[in-house]
Amino acid sequence: MQLLGHKKIKNTLIYTQLVTFEDGKYTCKTAETVKEAKELIEADYQYICDMDCLKLFRKRK
């Protein structure tokens, strides 16, 4: 409600019914080099974080 700038919750509920929530299943990949990270980003993977010298990416199935 605050994010959308609505004063009444009724207005916000109209928009939340239009949102579909997926089951949360992802395809996960790692990148060791800048080239690998670039390829994953170009393939619509989302950067998540660094872990043990690897960059972690995910994309919804």
Buried (B, 14 or more C-beta within 10 A) or exposed (E): BEEEEBEEEEEBEEEEEEEEEEEEEBEEBBBEEEEBBEBBBEEEBEEEEEEEEBBBBBEEE
